[in-house]
């Protein structure tokens, strides 16, 4: 397989009228199709879940969809119900090439959440059983050290079905991880808030102090 290499491109900075209309319509296969027209055949969508919580890892997923078997209803994971995310999670795994990676709370504290998120996405891409030829990445940054060219897409999970699929895989995986963590650290109620800064979570931290899953560089845990 030969394909034309090019530099990692800069993310979109502003949305045109057409972009806004596309956002309202939901993600499609347009970015993937254009990459294929340029000679790239295996297009991976990358996204992460868990940038904002006070506890737990940031989880990333890389998904290469089968153009002839794309599950119906792919969308930004935040726009879907938990039940629908679970349904699509199973459909994506059954029809696509998928890899999942993470960066722990300790790694987030050693670097920062932006670097840890990009690292997790790079790990996911590198873990695919079939190496991707091109990557579509949610956000403003292309992770450093990718083995293939990539394009950052602001609100990519609402514009590209591959990125939307990655957002679903990452979100469901992280939620399951935090639910399991709740059995280990039941005092914090992780299965209810997934580590986000809810009132219940902050009250639990005040009462019990942090556990090993907490991100000590995040406020209010951070000690200046």
Beta strands, then each sheet from edge to edge (+ up, - down):
strand 1: 43-49
strand 2: 58-64
strand 3: 97-103
strand 4: 134-138
strand 5: 149-153
sheet 1: 3+ 2- 1+ 4+ 5+
end
